[in-house]
Amino acid sequence: MKIENKPPKDNRLSLEKSPYLLQHANNPVQWYPWGEAAFQAAAREDKPIFLSVGYSTCHWCHVMAHESFEDQAVADLMNQTFICIKVDREERPDIDQIYMKAAQAMTGRGGWPLTIIMTKEMKPFFAATYIPKTGRFGQAGLMEIIPRIKELWENNREELLEHADKILDHLRQMEPGLADAQASGQEALDTTLLEKGYAALSSIYDAENGGFGTAPKFPNPNNLLFLLRYWHRTGKEHAIEMVENTLLAMRRSGIYDHIGFGFHRYSTDREWLVPHFEKMLYDQALLTMAYTEAYQATKKKEYARTAREILEYVRRVMTSEDGGFFTAEDADSEGVEGKYYVWRAEELKKILDEEEFRHMIRLFDIYESGNFENGQNIIRERPHQGDATSVPQIGEKDKNDRLDRMRSKLFLAREKKVRPDKDDKILTDVNGLMIAALCKAAQTLNETEYAKAAMKAADFILKEMMTKDGRLLHCYRGEAGIAGILDDYAFLVWGLIEIYETVFDVKYLKAAIQLNRVMMQHFWDEDHGGLFFYADDAQALPLRQKEAYDGAVPSGNSVAMLNLLRLMHISEETEWAEKAWQMARSFSAALAKEPLGHTMMLSSLDYALGPTSEIALVGCWEDEGTTEMLQAIRSRFLPNKSVILVCGDEIQDLAPITRNLEGAQGRARAYVCTGQVCSPAITNPEEMMELLETDSRGMNP
């Protein structure tokens, strides 16, 4: 990838690689990147530090930059009062995690841009998110806040330092696992916790519009993946009803890009009409998984179509020549949020012929006066396309064919607009999610190109984003840098396991096992269990915490727990199962107290509670019997299974279960193991599936 670095300017961001930091390289604010030089300057000049954290596709980060950081008067005041540091939260999630928690503790809220004022020892004493230049609507502005902080720093410093120490002490006490250990006791690790998760989601489910909660409304695919597993375990129809209504509502809504595909970040309203228009790679990955698994569970083609369209967008727009996946697309173009995505009716009439425009109006919620601000329309499907007030119904195939023709015309017209900026850095953690999503889709939809894309991305990361001693690096933009965090290891291991179960190339399983060992060596908490967010030999920060909250992305602990269990079933390293259970115990009180914030960990617990099935297929790709068995397995929703292919001796060193498999020599055969019991050799796919589904039905109460 060709990188064009700007020549050095007055501030110190010009030679950084982060697109976000480069956006601020010409600010009159004398920004430093995070590093020793900034902290030495703070000590030398006896100034507090103004830390600003954001990311390149953040709309309100742009607003604060244009309003304040590009303003000479604000910059002069900041430069006189502070040493100013800019951090890209996606490049340094370890820094963002600590100070976001500090902001939430101090103010009760969080978000980006994140504004922290702290000492040279990195201790925060003031926090906010977006701050206007001058005060309005009861909120003080930077021009009022900065002089006040300067006065306090000069005249009441001891009070500020005492406040900063109390904040850090509070955060230490609230560390997941530690806080739970100090509580009344651990919760029982049984299906009661799963039931609490289901009940919590049911209590905030929006039956009218799909999704959970009110506004703003986020996709939250972790919730959907958990509910699918809960439905599979219990057979409760309301669980899958919540999943389907939400997936259909989102697919047909304004947060879905019906012209170029892919999902926007979230909806500002409960009806899913007006999105926050940025597109994040992690959303595409996790939603691909949700739609793929829903298709497995229901066989409804709309879910498969949506998964394919998301991946079409990712491969067309978000994939580098090297195979890695870019991070995000901005919400703004030409300084206006959503301008690239909205349409006036007059525009549509010029692009489509008269009959196509009539069908467009029938299929989509479009008006001459607009359904959005300033007479513009956000494209979303009408909820009742067969309504008597619209033109007569057409068949589903005819509708899709016409839609594809109209979409192609609108796509070509939209390509002539100014496109939103793209954050083209490659992050190991979200690439791991995308690799896992591609592989799940490759298996379920029988698309070999998805598997090839996943392997190319994994090969790129294993070659370009690892140190010589086998440690992961977090970020790549022309070159790799920044020590890997927990999510890098956990998410990439997840992706590598999925690649192995898709193409059965043993090198990916070997890489997964090795990286899992490195992760356990450098991130494991020997005192309380669980995995720290950054490694034991990483740059020192004020706190070293563990994250268990499953937000827009699942936590590294949640995914690592599932990885440990899956790899244990393959490698029979029983210590990993013990570590997984220790993790579950460590976070059990958090699971019980706040199940809505831990739905991916609930999915991992679902796997841990079992029963699980390990399937060893003896045969090679070219064997017709092997293909038939794989197709049968992949056509069903069986979330708590692992599959090993035995073709030659290489796998036997990694998977002891494959040694000494006998019976039905010369024919493709399967062995299904549940618990410590394995079936005799099975050569008939129907018989194999009957056994697997019997084991699954055993999960239902």
N, C-alpha and C positions, 0 to 999 in steps of 0.2 A: 504494500500500500504506500503510495507516495504521500509524504507529509510536507506541507509547506509551512515552515515556522516563520513567523513575522520577525522582523529585525527588532533588537532590543529597544524598548521605549522607556519612559520615565519610571513606570513601576516594574515590578520584577516578575510579572506573569508571562512576558512575551516569549520566553523559551520553554514554557510548559507545553505538555502534549494534550492536556485535557481541553476539549472544546469549550467547556464552561469557563475555565480559567482564561482561555484565549479570548473569550467574549469580553473580558474585563481588562485586557492588556493595555488598552488605551484610556482607561479611566484616569481622571486626575487624582483619584485616591491612590496613595502610595502602597498598593497591595504587595504583600509578601505571599508566596506559597507557604504552606505549613512546613516548618523546618527549623533547624537550629539558629539560622541567621535571624529569624523573626524574634525568637525568644531572647537571644543575646541583645538585640536592639532594644527590646522592652526593658531588660535589666540595665543596659547602659543609659537609656534615656529616662528611666524611672517612670514608665507609662503603663497603663493597663492595655490589654489587647482587645481589639474589636474583631471578633471572629464572625465571618459571614459564610454560611453553608447553603449551597443550592445545587442545581444541576441544569444542564444546558437547555432542556426542553420545558422548564418550569415557567409558567406564564407569569406568576406574581414575582418571581425572581427578575424577569425582564422588566416588570413595572417598576420595582424598587431601583433597579439599575438605571433606567432612563430618568426616573424622577429625582434620584438622589446621588448615585455614585458617578453619574456623568455631569453632575452640577458642581461648578467650581466652588460655590460658597459652602456647600455641604462638605466637599472634599477638603477644603482648607480647614474647616473645623475638625473633621476627623483626623487629618494629618497632624494637627497641632496637639490633639488630645490623646491619640491612640497610636499603637502599632497595629496596623490593619492586616488581617490574614484572610485570604479566600480559600475555601475548600470545596471541592467537587464531592458531594456526598456519595456518588456512585464510584468514584475513584478511591475514596477513603471512608467506607462505611463504618469502620471502627471508631473514627473520630465522631462521625455523625451520630452513631448510636449513643455514645456517652452524653453528648451535649443535648440531644433531643430528649433524653430522659431527664436531664437537668431542667430543661425548659418546661417539660410537663410537670415536674415536681414544683417548680416555682410559680408557674402561671396557670396550670390546669389544662393547657392546650399545647399542641405542637403543629408543625408543618414547615413548609419551605416558602420563601427563604427563612432560614433560621438565623437569628441574631443573638450572639452571646458576647458579653463583656466579662473578661476574666483577668486573673493575675498572670504574671510571667511563669508561675508554677502550674498554670493550666486550671486553676480553680475558678469556677464561674460564680459571679455575684449578681448578674443581671441577664434576663432572657426575654426574648420576644420573637415573633415571626416577622411578617411584613410590618414595616414602620413607614408612615408617610413622611415626606420632607417636612411639612409643617402640620401642626395639630388640627384635627377636624373631628366632629361628631364625638367629642369627649376623649379622643385618643391623642396623646401627645405625639409630636413629630420629632424627627432627629434634631432639628434646629433648637428645640426646647430641651430634649433629653440630654444631649451631649454636654452642654454647659453645666447642667445639674450634676452629671456624673463626674465631671472634672472638679467641681467644687467638693463633692464628697470624697474623691480620691485625695485631694489636697488637705482636707480638714477633718475628715471622719474615716480615715483609711482603716483603722483598727476595727471599726464596726463592720466595714465591708469584708475584711478578711475573716472575721468571725462568722459572718453570714455565709461566706463561701465554704468554710470548713463544715458548717452544719449541713449544707446542701450535699456535700460529698459523703458525709457520714450517713445521711438519710438514704442516699442511693446505695451505699454498701449494705445497709440493713435490709433494703428491699430487693436484694439480688435473688432471682428465682432459685429455688432449691435451698439456699441458706435461710431465707425467710420462712419457707415451708417447714424446714427442720426445726425452727424455733417455735412453730405453731403447735397446736394441740396434738398433732400426730398426722401420720400419713393416711391417705385414703386407701380403701381396698381397691386393688387393681383387678376389677372384674367388669362385667357388662353394665354394672350400675353407672359407671362413668360414661359409657356410650349412650345410655338412656338419657343421662343428663344433657349430653350434647344435642341429641335429637329433640328433647323437650325445649331446650333453650332456642334452637332454631325455629321450632314450630311457633314459639311465643312471639317472634318478631317477623314471621313470614307474612308477606304482603300478597294475600290471595287474589286481590284484584289486578295487580300489576306485575306479579312475579318479583323475585328478589326478597331481600331481608331489610327491615328497617324502613325509614322514610327517606328524606333527602339530606345530603347528597347520597346517592345510591351507587355502591360499588359492585363489580361482578362477583368478587369473593369466591373464586373457583374452589378454594380449599373446602368451603362449606358443601359444595355440590359433590366433590369427590368423597367426602365423608358420608353424606346422605346416601349415595349410591351403595357404599359398603354397608351402611346400616340396613338399607332395604334388602340387600343380598343376604345379610345375616338373619333378619327378622321376618322378611316378607311383608312389612308394613307398607301398604300402598301409598299412604300419605307422604312417606319419605321420597319415593320416586315422583310423586305428583309435584312436590315442591321443586325437585330438580327439573322436571320437564317444563313446567310453567315458566320457570326462570330462564331456562335456556331458550325457549321459544320467544319469550318476551324480549330478551336481549338481541336475539338474531334478527327480529323484525323491527328493532327500535332505532332511535337516532344515534345510539352509541356504536352501532355497527356501520362501517363504511360500505354501503351497498354498491358503490361504484368501483372502488379500488381494493376493497376487502380489508379485513383486520378490524380490531376493536379499539375504540377510543378508551381513555383511562377510566372515566366514570360518568354518571349522569348527575346533573345539578338538580334534577327534580325526581320525584318518585315514579313518574310515568315513563322514564327512560327516553325522554324526547331530546333534551338539550345536553350534549356531552361537554365534558372538558376534553378538548380535541386532541391532546397529545396521544401518541401511540407508543406503548412500552413493550419491549420484547418479552418481558416476563409475563405480561397479560396474554400475549399471543400464545406463549407456550402452555400456560396453565389452562387457558380456555380451550386450546386444542385437545388437551387431555380430557377435559370435562365432556366436550362434544363427542370425542371418540369413544369414551366409556359409555356414554348415554346411548350411542348407536349400538354398541355391543349388547347393552342391556335390553334395548327395545326394538332394534332393527329398523328404526324410522329413518328414512333417507335424508330428511332435512338436517339431521345431526351430522351425518357423514358429509353432506354437501358443505356445511359450514366449516367443518374441520379442514376439508380440502381447500376451501377458499382462504381461510386464515393462512394455511401453509403456502398457498400460491403467493399471497402478499409477502410473506417472510422471505421466500426464495427470490422473489422479483426485486424487492426493495431493501431488505434488511440483511442481505448476505454479501460478504466480501469476496473478492476474487480468490482469497486464500481458503475460504470455506467457513471462517468464523462469522458470527452473527453480530450485527450492530446493536446498539443499546436502545435507541428511541428516535422518534420523530417529534418535532416541535408541534405545539398547538397553534403557533402564530405563523403567519406569512404576511409580508409587507407591513409588519407591526400590528396586525389585527388578528385576534384569536378566531380561528375557524374560517377565515376568509376563503381558504382553498377549498373548503368542503361544502359551502352553502350556495344556493342557486335562487335566482329570481325566475319567476314563471316565464318572463320574456326570453331569458337565456335558453330555457328548455325548448321553447317553441322554435327558436332558430336552429337548434341542433337536431331536433326530432321532426319527422313529418307529422301531418295532422292526425293520422290514425295512431301513430306511436304516442303522441302527446295525450290523446284520449285514454289510451291504455295506461300511460304513466300516471295520470290523475286517478284512474280507477285503482291501480295497484298501490299507489303511494299517497301519503298525506300531504298533498301539495295544493297551494291556494294562490290565487292571483295576488292577494294581499300578504301572502307569506304566513308561515307558522312560527317564524322566529322574528328577531328584531329587524327593523328597517326594511320590511317587505321581502325578506329572504326566507328561503325554505331549507330546513334540514330534511334530508331524505330519510323517510321511515315508511315501512309498509303500513297500509291501513289495517286495523285490527279485524275488520269484517269485510273481506274483499267480495263476498257474494251478496252483500247487502242489496236490497231492492232498489235503493236510490242510485246505485251504480249500474254500469252496463251489464248485460247478461253474463252469467258465469262462463268461464272458459276452463278447460281441463288443466290439470297440473302441469303436464308436459308442454302443452301449448303456452301456458303462462310462463314457464321457465325459458322456453325457446325465445319468446318475444322479449322477455326480460333481458336475456343475454345479448340480444341484438341492440336493444336500447342502451344497455349498460356499456357496450363496446363503443357506441357513439359518444356517450357522455364521458367515458374514460379518456378517449382521444382528445376531446375538447378540454377536459380538465388538465391534461398534461401540458397544455399551452400556458396555464396559469403559473404564477410564481409559487414554487413548491416550498413547504415548510422546511426549515433546516433539519439536518439529520445529525444525531450524535453518533459518530462513526467509530467510537472506541469499542473494543471487544472485551467483555468481562467474562471471566471464567465461570462465575456462579450462574449467571443467567444463560450463558451458553450451555451449561449442564442441563438446565431446565428445558431448553429448546431441543437439545439432543434427545432427552427422554421423551419429549412430546412427539418428535419425528418418528421415533422408533415405535411408540405405541400406535401411531397412525399407520406406519408401514406394516405392522402386523395385522391390524384390524381391517385396513382397507386394501391390503395386498398390493402396496405401492413400493416397488423396489427403489424408485428414485428418492423416496424419503429416507430410506436406510442409507443410501449412498451419501446423501447430504449430511446425515448424522455422523457417518464415519469420517467424512472429509473434515468436519468441524472438530471432531475428537482428535483426529490425527494432527490437525493444526495446533490444538492446545497442547497435546503431549509433546510436540516438537518445539514449539515456539514459546510456550508459556510455562516451562518447567526449568528449574535450575539443574546444574549438573549433578547435584546430590539428591535429586528427586523431589524437590519441594515445588509447589505450585506458586505461580505469580498471578496476581489478581487482574491486571489490566494490560491491554495491548493497543498501542496506536503507533505503528511503525516499528516499535520495539516494545518488549514486555518489561513491566516493572511493578513494584509494590508487592510486598509479601502477601501470600494468600491468606484469606480469612477462613473461618469455619465453613461458611456457605460455599466457598470455592471447592473445598474438598467434598463436602456432603452432596452438593448438587451434581458435581462432575461424576462422582462415584455412582450416583443414581443413573445418570446418562449412560455410563459405561456398562452397568449391569443390563440396562435395557438394550444396548447395542448387542451385547453377547446373546441375549435371549431372542434377538431378531435375526442375526446372521450367523451366530455360533462360532465366531472367530475367537479363539482362546486368548489371543493377545489382549483383547479388551477386558476379559475377566481377570487376567493377570494384573493389568493396570489398576482395575478397581480394587482388588485385594491389596496391592501394594500401597496405593494411596490411602486406603482405609487404615492400614497399619501406621502410616506416617501421621495421619490425623489423630489417631488414638495416642500416639507417642507425644505429640506436641500440644494437644488441646484438652486432653482429659483432666478433669478435676479429681485428684485422688482422695481429697477430703470429703467432698459432698456428692460426688457423681455429676454427670453431665459434662458438656463440652463448652469451654470458654470460646468467646467470639474471635479472639486473636491468639496467636501461638505464644508459647512460653518464652521464645527468644525474639519476639517482635519488639518494635519500638515501644518504649514505656509510655503509658498514658495514665491519667489520674486514677482510673479504675480498670480492673480486668473483670468483666462480667460475663454472665451466660445469658443467652437470649432464647426464650421458649415461645414467645408470642408469634402466632401465625397470622400475619397481616396480609399485605398485598402479595408477598411471597411467603412461603412457609419458612419456619425457622430452621436453621441448620441442625439444631438438636432433634427436631421432629423427623427430618429426612434421614439424619444419621442413624436414628433409632431403627427406622425401617431398613436401611442398608445393612446394619449389623445383623438383623434377623435374617434377611434374605441371603447374605453372604455366609452366615452360619449354616443355613440349610444346604448350601452348596459345598462349603469347605469343611463343615463339621468342626469348626473352631468354636467349641462350646463357650469359651471365655467371652466371645462376642455376644452371645445370647445373655450371659450374666450381666454384661455391661449395659445391654439394652434394657433389661429389667431394672437395673440400678438407676438408669436415666428415668424410666417411668416412675419409680418410687420417688426420685428426687423432685419431680414436677407434679406429683399426684395431687397435692393440695391445690396447685394452680389450676389443674384440669377440673377439679370439682368446683372450685370457686368461680372460675371464669371459663366455662367450656366454649363459649363463643369465640374466645381468643386463642383457642388451641385445637382447632378442628383437624389440622393435619396430624398433630400428635395423637388425636383420637383415632385417625385412620391407621397410624402405626400401632396403636394399642389394639385395634381390631385385628391386625395381622398377628400380633403377639398372642392374643387370646386364642386364636386358631378356631377350628382346625385348619392347618395348611396342608397343601399337597405338593410333593416334589415329584416331578415327572421326568424320568430318564428315558429318552428315545434312543434306541440303538439302531443306527442306520445313517446313511449319508444323504446329502441334498438331492442327489440324482435318483434316489430310491422313490418310486411312486408311493409306496406305503408310508414312508416318512412324511412326504408332502401332505398326504391325506390326513395323517394324524395331526400335523401342525395346523392345517386349515381348520380341523374340527376344534382344536383347543382355542385357536385365536378367534373363532366365531362366537364364542361364549364369553360372558362377563364372569371371570374367575379371578378376582383380585388377589386372593391369598394362595397363589401357586407360583412355583418356579419350574423352569424347564431347562434341562441339560441335554445336549445332543452328543451322543457317543459315536464318533466316526474316527477310528484310530485310537492311539494310546495317549495323546497329549493331554486330554481332559482328565485322565485318571490321577495325575499328580495333584490336581486342584480339587477334584471332587471324589472323595473316597467312595461315595455311594455307587459310582460307576464301575468299580472294580468287581471282577468275578460275576458279572451279569451273564446268566445262562438261559438256555431255552430258545426254541424256535430259531435255530441257527439258519443263517442265509436269508432270513426275512426281516424286514423292518418290524420292530416290536417296541412296546412301551412297558415300563415298570412304574406303577403309581404307588408312592409311599406316603402314608399318613401316620404321624407320630413316629413310632419306631417299627412300623409294620409295612412291608412292601408286598405288592401283589405279585403273583406269578406273571410271566411274560404274556403280554396281550398283543395280538396282531390285528385285531378288528377295531377300527376307530369308534364305532357305535358302542362296543363293549367298554372301551376306555372311557368314553364320555359318560356312560351310565354310571361307572364307578366314581368318576370325579363329581358328578352331580349328586350322587348319593352321599358322598362326603360333605358336599356343600349343604345339602338339605339337613345334615346333622347339626348344622350351626343354628337352625331355626328353633326357637323355644317351643 
